[in-house]
Amino acid sequence: MTADDAGQFGDVVKKHFGPDSRLAIRGSAVTGLKFNGETQTYGLPEKDRSGNPTGRMRQFGKNSDFDFAIVDEKLLDDIKGHPELGQVAGNRPGRSLGIGLGDLDEKKFSDHSPLWKLQEILKDFQDITGRKHSIMIYRSDRDIEDRGPYMWLGQ
């Protein structure tokens, strides 16, 4: 993944939610570690023989996913106001649980509503990567910082 590739994700979020929405990537794509602590061979910035960054990320394994996070307080409030999404809202005041297309595809949202836009973002991300992903919605930068390592995309 190049910096331009990463910027596409941020551009998609800003297209749907405006310039104040921020997108980050978390998890093994940033740390190089699986959730169980095993080292990955992907997700870390590539370096040349001199140790200088090349501007590319190592390729992701075919079964790996991206842990996306959007910081948007209004969107989080909208999600928590939809009981039909069930557990997705979670009981954490600062974030949702992971939301995937499967959580949204069965629902009928009015065009251009926040949840319809989130559904469109997940479709766009799938088009970019060729695989499905989920997104967590965070209330603030501090809430995402408290969860551990992350990297902003499209800033």
N, C-alpha and C positions, 0 to 999 in steps of 0.2 A: 504494500500500500504506500503510495507516495503522498506527499503533503497535499497535492492537488486532489487525490482521491479522497483524503480525509476531509478536505474542504467541501466536497460535494455533499457530504452528510450534513454539515453545518448549514449549507445553503438551503437544503431541503427544509430544515426546521425553521429557518428564518422566513422562507417563502410562506409557510403555513401559519406561523405564530408571531411573526414580526421580529424586528431587530433586537428586542430586549431578551428574547428567549436564547438560552445558551445550551449547547450540546457538549457532552463529554463522553469519553469512553473509559471504561473501568475494567478491572479484572485482569485476566491473563494477557490481554492485549497490551497492557501497560506494564505489568510486573514481570511477565515471562514465566509465571508460576500458575499451575493448575490450582483449582480450589482446594485440592488435597495436599498442596505444597510441593508436588513434583515439578521439576524444571521443564519448561517448554523450549522448543527450538524456534518458536515464532513469537511475533508480537513485540519484539524489541527493535529499536532503531538499528539499521545496518550501519556498519563502520567499514572504512577502507583499511588497507594494511597498516596505515599509520595511526589508526584509531580515530580518524575524523569522521563525523556523521556524513552519510551519503544523501540524506533527505528521503530515504525509503525505509519502509518497515519490512521486516522479514515476512515471508509469505505465511499465511495462516493455514493450518491443517484443514483437510476437507470436512472434518466433523467439528471444527471449532466454531464458536459463535463470538459475536461482539456484545459486550455488556454496555449498551447505550444508556445514557442518563440525560434527561432534559431538565433544566432548571427553569421552572415557570410556575409561580405561586398560583396564578389564576387557573391554570390547567389542572394542577393538583386538587384545588377546591372543586373544580367541575367533576373530576373523577370520583372524589369522595362523596359527591352529591348524587351519584348514580348507583343505587343499591343493586340494580340488575347486573352490575359488574362483579358482584359478590366479593370474594376475598381479595380481588385485585387492589382495592383501596387500602387494605391492610389496617392495622391498628396503630401504625406509627404516624405521628403527626407531621413528620418532616419528609415523608416519601411514600410512594405507592409500592406495591410489589411489582414484579415484572409483568408487563402487559404485552401480549403477542397478538398477532392477527386472529388467532383462534378465539381469543377473548372478545374480539370486536366484530368479527365477520357475521356472527349470528344475529347481531343487534341491528336495529333500524335507527339510524341517527339522521337528523335533518342535515341537508347539505350545508357545508361550511360551519357546522357546529364544532366546538373544540374536539369532541371525540371522533367526529367524522374526519377532521384534519389529522388527528393522531393515526387513524386507520390509513389515511393516504400516505403519511410519512412512512409507516411500516411497509406499505406496498412499494414506495420509492426505494427504501433501503434494500428490500428484497431484489428489486430490479438492478440496483447497483452491484450487489454482491452475489446474486444468484442463490441466496439461501435466506431462510426466515430468521428473524431476530425478535428480541423483546426489548422493551424500553421501561426504565423506571423513571418516574417523575419526582423531582425533588422541589421542595419549597424554596430553598436558598442555596447559595454557594457554600455556606457553612455546613448545611446538611450533607452535601456531597463530600466535602472535605473530611467530615467526621467518619465517613465510611471507609476511607483508605485511599490508596493511590488512584489517580485519575489523570486524564489529559484532555484539555479543551480541544474541540474540533471546530474549524471554520471561524476562528476568531480573527 
